Each structure stands twice: as structure tokens, then as C-alpha cells.
């Protein structure tokens, strides 16, 4: 009887140790995953910020083409093309800001 209790206790101890090792291993995997996701989020945030800057620059140039005296007078077709470009860029910027808004501290890292 004492032997079976001892075997039961040893088996329970092995089960607890195995479970603890599994939990520790999964915890390490989770920490690595969180670190990788954080790095991906920082890179994504930086790229989004750069794309937003590029789109804003293109938008500024299209506005300048439409209003600049140096560019000369645009015909109606050219004005419509600039309007289409400007509208598309505005929608792209809005899409970025609405769906992928990140704080300024993220892209500075």
C-alpha cells in the first residue's frame, strides 16, 4: 500500500513538473512572439508614416500645378486629371489615417 502511494505521489510530481516545464516553454514562446510583433508594428508604423509623407507631397505638387502661374494655364482635361489625382490621394491619406492610425512615438523608434 505504501509503495502504491509512493508511486502515485511520484507520478503526480512528474505530471506537475512536466506541466510546469510546458507552461514555462510556452511563456518563452509568447515573449518571443510579442517581441517580434512589436518590431513588425514599429516597422509598419514607420512605413505608414513615410507613405503618408509621400502622398502629402504628391498632393501638394498637384495643387501647385493647378494653381501655379509658372505651370501655365491648364485645359479642362488637364484640370480634371489633376482633380482625379488629388481626390485619389486624399482618399488614400484618409484610408491610411482611419485604418492604420499610429501614434507619433511608434514611428520615431
Secondary structure, 3 states (H helix, E strand, C coil): CHHHHHHHHHHHHHHHHHHHHHHHHHHHHHHHHHHHHHHHHHHHHHHHHHHHHHHHHHHHHHHHHHHCCCCCCCCHHHHHHHHHHHHHHHHHHHHHHHHCCCCHHHHCC
